[in-house]
Amino acid sequence: MPMDTQTILDVDLLAFESGDATQRAAVVDGVMRSLRTGFVYTEHDLSNDLLDEAYGLLEQFFWLPMPQKERFVAPGTFGQTGYTGLLVETAATSDAADWKEMLNWGIELPERHPLRERYPTRYGPQVLPEAAIPGIAEVLNTFHREIAKLQTRFLRIIAIGLGCDEHFFDAMVTDGATLTRAIHYPTMELAPGEEHIWAGAHGDINLITALPRATARGLQVEVDGEWVDAVPPDGRVIINTGMMLEHLTNGLIPPGRHRVVADPDQPGERYSVVQFMHPTPWTILSPIPSTVTAERPLAYPAIPAADKLQQVLWDINLI
C-alpha cells in the first residue's frame, strides 16, 4: 500500500456498512492507507445528545474539590477504574509526569465470570462518582457501550483490509477489557515547569482507540518524524491504532504515536474522553498469517494480551 505522503484521511463507516461493493472497497482502502500514520477520521452515528450529557457530567466531577474526587480512587486497580490524579501517569519515553487527571471505567462482569475471577484488576467493581454526581453512572455506562459498539464495527473494516473475515475481531473483543477514560487537562498556568505538554509522546497499548470529541486543540500526531495537529472535520470520531494491533499485524500497522500539547495562544483547560479497545486478556497476540511475507518476515512472538498490557503499565508508572 504505497503512499506518496502520509496523511490522516477522512472515511465513512456508515458507507462501508450500507454501501455497495465498490463503496465498501473504497472505505477499506482509505482506512488502510490512513493507518500508515496510525490515525484515521470517520463519520459515525453516535448520539450528540449522549456526548453532550456525558461531557457535562464529567465536567461537574472534575470541578469538585480534590478531597471529594479522591474518594473515588481505586487502589490496586492500576488506573483501570476510578479517579487518577495529576502527575501520576508518565509516558514511557518521558521523564515528566503528565499534567492531567482522569476518570476511568469499563464493563463490570457478573461475579464468578471466568474473566473476572482470573483478572480481578481488569474486571472488578467499577468505581464511578455516583454518590457525588447522581445519574452519572448510567450515562457513562451507556457512553462506554455505544463507543465500544462503534469500535467493534470499525475493526471490521480493518479485518477486511488485512485479508481476514469481516468478523475476525468480534469474538476477541466481546467482553474485552476495554477501558473508557475521561481526561481533564488543567490550564497550563497552574502547571509546574514552563513546557506546554499536557501528555508526553506515546503510543497506546491496545488494539484501537476512539476519541469522539475534545473541547480544545492539543492532539498532535507524529508523521514522518514531524508533529502534525490532528484536526478532524466537524462531527467525526478520531480512531488511532495501538501496540496490540501492531503485534497482530507483524508491524504492518504501526501504533499511532501522539502527544497532547497546550497551545500558548489558546489558554485554558481541555477535556476529552477516549476509549481504549482491548481484547480479552487471555487472547494470544500472534501475527495474522497474511501479514507475514518474504519482505516482512515474522518479527513478533506470541504473547498473552494480559502480559503485553502489564509491560506497558509498568513503563508508564501505573504499577
C-alpha positions in Angstrom: 0.0 0.0 0.0 2.5 2.7 -1.1 1.7 6.3 -0.4 3.3 9.5 -1.7 2.7 11.3 1.5 1.4 10.1 4.8 -1.9 11.8 5.5 -4.7 11.3 8.0 -7.8 10.5 5.8 -11.5 11.0 6.5 -13.6 7.9 5.8 -17.2 6.9 6.3 -18.0 3.9 8.5 -21.7 4.2 7.5 -20.9 4.0 3.8 -18.9 0.8 4.5 -21.9 -0.7 6.3 -24.6 0.3 3.8 -22.8 0.8 0.5 -22.2 -1.5 -2.4 -19.1 -3.5 -3.0 -17.3 -0.5 -4.7 -18.1 1.8 -1.8 -17.0 -0.7 0.8 -13.7 -1.3 -1.0 -13.0 2.4 -1.2 -13.5 2.7 2.6 -11.3 -0.2 3.3 -8.6 1.2 1.0 -8.8 4.6 2.7 -8.6 3.2 6.2 -5.6 1.0 5.4 -3.7 3.9 3.7 -4.5 6.3 6.5 -3.4 3.9 9.2 0.1 4.2 7.9 0.0 7.3 10.2 -1.7 5.3 13.0 -4.7 7.6 12.7 -7.9 8.0 10.7 -11.1 10.1 11.0 -14.5 8.6 10.5 -18.1 9.6 10.1 -20.3 8.0 12.8 -23.9 7.7 14.1 -23.2 8.4 17.8 -25.9 10.5 19.6 -24.7 14.1 20.1 -27.2 14.3 23.0 -25.3 11.5 24.7 -22.0 13.1 24.1 -23.2 16.4 25.4 -24.7 14.9 28.5 -21.6 12.8 29.3 -19.2 15.7 28.9 -21.4 17.9 31.0 -21.5 15.5 33.9 -17.8 14.8 33.7 -17.0 18.5 33.8 -19.1 18.7 37.1 -17.0 15.8 38.5 -13.6 17.3 37.7 -14.6 20.7 39.2 -15.3 19.0 42.6 -12.8 19.8 45.4 -9.9 17.4 45.4 -10.9 15.6 48.7 -14.2 14.7 47.1 -12.6 13.4 43.9 -10.1 11.4 45.9 -13.0 9.4 47.4 -13.2 7.6 44.1 -9.6 6.4 43.8 -9.5 2.7 43.4 -6.2 1.4 44.9 -4.7 -1.8 43.4 -6.5 -1.4 40.0 -3.6 0.2 38.2 -5.7 3.0 36.8 -8.2 0.7 35.3 -11.2 2.2 37.1 -11.8 5.2 39.4 -10.0 8.5 39.7 -6.4 9.1 38.9 -4.9 12.4 40.0 -2.5 14.9 38.5 1.2 14.0 37.8 0.6 10.2 38.2 0.8 8.7 34.7 4.1 9.2 32.8 4.6 8.5 29.1 7.1 5.6 28.6 9.5 7.8 26.8 9.2 10.8 29.1 10.8 11.7 32.5 8.0 14.1 33.4 4.6 13.1 34.6 1.6 14.1 32.6 -0.4 17.2 33.6 -3.8 15.6 33.6 -6.3 13.9 35.9 -8.6 11.1 34.8 -11.7 9.1 35.5 -11.6 5.5 34.2 -14.3 2.9 33.8 -15.3 -0.2 31.8 -17.7 -3.1 31.9 -18.5 -5.0 35.2 -18.9 -8.7 34.5 -21.1 -10.8 36.8 -19.5 -12.5 39.8 -18.0 -15.9 39.1 -17.5 -15.0 35.4 -14.2 -16.7 34.5 -12.6 -13.4 33.2 -13.5 -11.6 36.4 -12.1 -14.4 38.6 -8.9 -14.7 36.5 -8.3 -11.0 36.0 -9.8 -9.2 39.0 -7.9 -5.9 38.4 -9.4 -5.7 34.9 -13.0 -6.7 35.7 -13.6 -5.8 39.3 -16.3 -3.5 40.6 -16.3 -0.2 38.8 -15.7 2.9 40.7 -17.8 5.8 39.4 -18.7 9.0 41.3 -22.5 8.3 41.5 -22.5 9.4 45.2 -21.2 12.9 44.2 -22.9 13.3 40.8 -26.3 11.5 40.8 -27.1 9.9 37.4 -23.5 9.9 36.1 -23.1 6.1 36.3 -25.9 5.3 33.9 -24.8 7.9 31.4 -21.2 6.9 31.5 -22.0 3.2 31.2 -24.2 3.9 28.2 -21.5 6.0 26.7 -19.0 3.2 27.1 -21.3 0.6 25.4 -22.0 2.9 22.5 -18.4 3.7 21.8 -17.4 0.1 22.1 -20.0 -0.9 19.5 -18.7 1.8 17.2 -15.1 0.5 17.6 -16.2 -3.1 17.0 -17.8 -2.1 13.8 -14.7 -0.2 12.7 -12.5 -3.2 13.4 -14.5 -5.0 10.7 -13.0 -2.6 8.1 -9.5 -3.3 9.3 -10.2 -7.1 9.3 -11.1 -7.0 5.6 -8.1 -4.8 4.9 -5.9 -7.5 6.5 -7.4 -10.3 4.4 -9.4 -11.7 7.3 -13.1 -12.5 7.7 -15.0 -9.3 8.4 -15.8 -10.5 11.9 -12.3 -11.7 12.8 -12.1 -9.3 15.8 -15.6 -9.7 17.1 -15.0 -12.6 19.4 -11.7 -11.2 20.5 -13.3 -8.0 21.8 -16.5 -9.5 23.2 -16.2 -9.0 27.0 -12.8 -7.5 26.3 -11.1 -5.4 28.9 -12.0 -2.2 27.1 -11.3 1.0 29.1 -13.0 4.4 28.8 -11.1 7.3 30.1 -12.3 10.9 30.7 -9.3 13.3 30.9 -9.1 16.8 32.3 -6.1 18.8 31.3 -6.0 21.8 33.6 -4.8 25.2 32.4 -1.0 25.3 31.9 -0.9 28.5 34.0 -1.0 26.2 37.1 1.4 23.6 35.8 4.9 23.0 37.2 7.6 24.0 34.8 7.4 26.0 31.6 6.6 23.4 28.9 3.2 23.3 27.5 3.0 19.5 27.2 -0.1 18.1 28.8 0.7 14.5 27.9 4.1 13.2 26.6 4.6 11.4 23.3 3.4 7.8 23.4 1.6 5.1 21.6 -1.4 3.3 23.0 -1.1 -0.4 24.1 -4.5 -1.6 22.9 -6.0 -2.6 19.5 -7.6 0.8 18.5 -8.6 3.9 20.4 -11.6 6.2 19.7 -11.8 9.9 20.5 -15.3 11.2 19.8 -14.7 14.8 20.9 -12.3 17.2 22.7 -13.1 20.7 23.9 -9.9 22.3 22.7 -7.0 21.8 20.4 -3.9 19.9 21.5 -3.7 16.5 20.0 -0.7 16.1 17.8 0.3 13.1 15.7 3.9 12.1 14.7 4.0 11.7 10.9 7.3 11.1 9.1 9.2 12.4 12.2 7.2 15.7 12.3 4.4 16.6 14.8 1.1 17.4 12.9 -2.0 18.8 14.5 -4.9 16.3 14.5 -7.8 18.5 13.3 -10.7 16.3 12.1 -13.7 17.6 10.2 -16.6 18.6 12.5 -18.6 15.7 13.8 -16.0 13.0 13.2 -14.5 10.4 15.6 -10.7 10.1 15.6 -9.5 6.4 15.5 -5.9 5.6 16.3 -4.1 2.3 16.4 -2.2 0.6 19.3 0.6 -1.7 20.1 -1.6 -4.8 20.2 -2.7 -4.2 16.6 0.9 -3.7 15.6 1.7 -7.1 17.1 -1.2 -8.8 15.4 -0.2 -7.3 12.0 3.5 -8.1 12.3 4.3 -4.4 12.2 2.2 -3.7 9.1 0.0 -1.2 11.1 2.1 0.9 13.5 0.8 2.3 16.7 -0.3 6.0 16.3 2.3 7.9 18.1 0.8 11.1 19.6 1.0 13.7 22.4 -1.2 16.5 23.8 0.3 20.0 23.7 -1.3 23.1 25.0 -1.4 26.0 22.5 0.0 29.1 24.2 -2.4 31.1 22.1 -5.4 29.2 23.4 -5.2 29.4 27.2 -7.4 27.4 29.5 -8.3 23.8 30.2 -9.1 20.8 27.9 -11.5 17.9 28.2 -11.5 14.7 26.2 -12.9 11.2 26.5 -11.2 8.3 24.9 -11.9 4.6 24.7 -9.1 2.0 24.5 -10.5 -1.1 22.9 -8.8 -4.2 24.3 -9.2 -7.9 23.6 -10.0 -10.3 26.3 -6.8 -10.6 28.5 -6.4 -14.3 27.6 -6.2 -13.5 23.9 -2.9 -14.8 22.4 -1.5 -12.0 20.3 0.1 -13.7 17.4 0.7 -12.2 13.9 -2.0 -12.8 11.4 -0.6 -15.1 8.7 -1.4 -12.7 5.8 0.9 -10.1 7.4 3.9 -12.4 7.3 5.7 -12.2 4.0 9.1 -12.6 2.5 9.5 -8.8 2.7 8.1 -8.8 6.2 9.3 -11.9 8.0 7.8 -13.0 11.3 9.0 -10.5 13.9 6.6 -10.7 16.8 6.5 -13.8 19.1 3.1 -14.8 20.5 2.2 -13.3 23.9 -1.0 -13.1 26.0 -2.7 -9.7 25.8 -2.6 -9.5 29.6 1.2 -9.8 29.7 1.6 -7.2 26.9 -0.5 -4.8 29.0 1.4 -5.4 32.2 4.6 -4.5 30.5 3.3 -1.1 29.5 1.6 -0.3 32.8 4.9 -0.8 34.4 6.6 1.5 31.9 4.1 4.3 32.4 4.2 4.2 36.2 0.8 2.8 36.9 2.2 -0.3 38.6 
